[in-house]
Amino acid sequence: MVSDGIEVTTTDENGVYNLKSNKHYGYVFISVPSGYEVEADGVLPRMYRLTTADNTKAERADFRLTQVDGQDTYKVFFLGDMHLANRTDDAAQFRQFTADFNNYRNSCSGQKMYAITLGDMTWDLYWYDNKYEIADYIKTINEQVKDIQIFHTMGNHDYDYKAFNDFDAALQYRTHLAPGYYSFNIGKVHYIVLDDIDCDGYDGTTARLYTKNLSDDQLTWLAKDLAYVNKSTPVIITAHAPFFRPTETGSYKYDHDAASTDRLLSLLDGYKVHFVTGHTHMNYNVPAGHQVSGGRDIMEHNVAAICASWWWSGHLTPGLHLSTDGTPGGYAIWDINGTDIKWIYKGTNLNEDVQFRSYDLNQVRFSLNDVPDMSGTTTATNAFNKYIQAYPANSNNEVLINVWNWNPSWTITVTTESGQTLTCTPVGAYDPLHIAALTVKRFNKANLKSAPSFITELFVHFFKVKAPDATSTLNITVKDEFGHTWTEEMKRPKAFSTDAYMQ
């Protein structure tokens, strides 16, 4: 299958194709067929070519395919927001990620492996302020990662904020990295990369007036793409911004333009689909069949960021690399076996056995004593007060558990030493460790005009239990839908400090 982003055609049995194109996007791409790989420039698969002539002239674009074995069983890594910008020690921290990523891949030698980014590899403001652009990202990733093809998804910070429309804002990305949207096949799975950031409202300033929706061109192309995909084929769709978001009440809502999402869901009717997204710098899963998707077999996985809290927690508290919901900075690892798909989240510098974190709330407390240098507007003070109110000094014998990759198919069991099973209640919460590692240090400054950025956010995937007393040992068991089980014997009182939880 071959496309220019608008028209779609197929090759004949000899690989020859003809495409009548107005060359609007300035490229042509192929949907890499199952059992094959394209050539690569470093980690970048060469599945697209830029056009060089105007639309009155015919030109030729060739693609070389190599047949490969072992594609029915492979791993695919989903790499969320990197935000490389030459700031907050991001270069050194990124090397920790690539070292971890390379070590993990080396431990799985002999398996086929691929990767897909989820957008925001760069940070458009710092294309100009720090002279770190998309071309610099390509140089960085090619220097530090070898022997894997990485497909790319476009994020809002991969657009040029100085542009005045979506087309021009995407020019650097299209020129250097990939089409805005395209598809490919690996084994028995069809992959679709979408661009759900619309920058037509850009005004050449840092206001970045984008919306989260899918263009008409893109949805029209998608209908043509899916016409070649049997409904028995699993479909994995990546985009930067999530389509759905959980609420504190346990329901789900659109986090996206409703009209374009409804049209997308209609096109996907009858397919088994996994959305994989980024953007939030948090980790959550929206189950298949939820009410917003109209009962369709669609599950969304919003993957936390490689940069965690924009590299700030590791910059302020080295050794604690945390997203704003307390998820360790890291990446998702999916195992594909034919049409069977399993997934897990891995924190950078952590092994796969680290899937939750527990806090003895008798030991967790925040007060104005934590921020002796804080001064400024009432707005800033009030913003910090929510953490004080969430975690005052108390002796309620409660335990908070952060299970960052949780979904409703998981189970959490907490028992006492005597075998008593405790009630485990889902709650919205602020992750205490993120507060201590990042938020306290961001607030502990004079003359704050407003609340600092990148601070701890209230989120789901937390659970609370009440222990019988202050010293009882609890046995925590977390089990996912694939039968993986993770346990902790939580001896209490369990100390709380950044040093106690150092990775």
Disulfide bonds with the S-S distance in Angstrom:
none
